[in-house]
Amino acid sequence: MKVIPKVYLNNSIRDSVVVINRFSKQIAFVLDQAKLVGVVTDGDVRRHIANGGNLDDKISLAMRKDFFALPVTSDLKTIRENFSKRIRYIPLVDESGCLVDVADPNGNFRIPVHEPSMIGNELKYVTQCIEENWISSQGKFVSEFEFQFENLHYNTNALSVSNGTVALHLALISLGIGPGDEVILPNLTFAASANAVIHAGASPVFCEIEPDTWCISAIDAKKLIGPKTKAIMSVHLYGQPCKMMEIQSLCEQYDLFLIEDCAEALGSKWNSRLVGTFGEVATFSFFGNKTISTGEGGMIIFKNSKTAEKAKILRDHGMSKDKRYWHEVTGYNYRMTNLQAAVGVAQMEKLDLILDKKRKILKEYTQKLNGVKGISRLPFLDKKITHSNWLFGIILEKSSTRDTLIKQLLGLGIETRSFFYPLHTMPPYRRFKRSTDLKICNELSCKGLLLPSSMNLSSFDIDFITKSIIDILKEYG
C-alpha cells in the first residue's frame, strides 16, 4: 500500500510542513487517532503565518475542517465524478470516519481487480495513425494485428472485430448457426456467451460445470445433446483452460461444431497447445480489463479459410470483396478501427512479458493461499495446463464468508469481484433448456471470489492481499 501523508492533532504546524514537503501531494491529512478531522496544505500554512500565526502553533489552527471525503466503499464512477479543479485528492473513510486511503485523478488508490498496462508503443502507434490520418477501419495496423494473431495461433485465419461479443455472434452465423439450432454452453459464464447465441436466432442450452476446472463438463454436455444441437461452446473461465480433449472428442463423435470462447484466456494452453486452436472457430476480447486491451475490440480465428472469408463479408455490411458497394448479403458493421488495432499491435509486442508476469502472480498467490483454512479450492493446475491467470479465483468454504471478505478487503483498499451469477437464474435465460442438476454452478457462484490480478501487481501487493485475507478469515472463523 502507498504511504499517505498523515499528521495528528497534537502535532505542530512545523511538524506538518515536514510531512507536506516529504510528499508530492502538497497536502496532509489530520487525524485524531485514526479518525480524519481535517486537511492541511502548504497554502493553508502560508495563510496562517501571514495572519500572524507561527510554526509552533498546533495544526488544528491552520487545518481546514470543511474537507470533502467519500466512503471507502464508493464505486470508481462516484469517486471520479467528484474530482474538480478544487478537489484533487479525496480521502476515503470507513464507517467510523477513519482514514483508509486517498484517491487522486490518476487512479493511484486501491489495488484494482485488473487494469491495462500501456507501457509500450501504444501512444507511438496511435499518434502515427493520427499523423497519417488513418483512424477508421482501414489502415496497416488492422492487418498487422490480425497477422500477429495468425502467427501466434498457427494455421488459423484471423479477423478483427469491434468487440468480443460481436466476435461470438459473427462466429456463430458464419458457421450457419441460427433459428432452430441449439448451442450447449456452460451455465457459469459472462452473459455475452448466451446473448450471442440468442442474437444469432439459436437457443442456448446451459450445462453444468466441473468442480475442478470451473469450466463446462463434457459428461453433462453429452446428456444435453439432442437432434437440434449444432455446437458446443467451451468457455475458458478466468483463464482456466477447459479439458479440451474431452470436449473435442465429444464434438467429433456427434458431428458438432466446437466454438471456443477465449475472451478471458489469451495465452492459456491445454497439453502445450494454445486454447483457440481446438475449435472450428475461437473468439477473443480486448476490453479494458482483459489480458491485452484495445479499449474495446475482439478477434475471431477460423480453421476454415472459406468460413473466414464469409465472416469477413458479413463483418463489412455484406459487401462484395470484388465490387465495392455491391452487397451480396445482409451484413453488419463489426469492424475494428485502425486506432484500436494500433493499441493491439503494441500490446501483442509485449504479450510474453504480460503472460510471464501474470503466471508469476498465479504462483505467488497459490503458494501463499494453499491450505489456508476457510478456502476450499484454488485454480486447477497440473502438468497439462498452462494457466494465463486473467483473474485469480478462490472458492471459500462458506458463501457468507465471501461477502464479509469483499467488504473487509475493500475497507483496506483492495478491490475484489464475485464470480458470475449462474445464467439460468436470471430472467432472460430461465426459459431455456439446462442440465437437471446445476449444484456446482450454484455453489461456485456463491462462494467464488476473484482477486487482483493485474500485471502491475507487485510482490508487496500480493503479500498485503494474502495477509489481509488470512487475517480476516481467522477473525471471522
Disulfide bonds with the S-S distance in Angstrom:
none
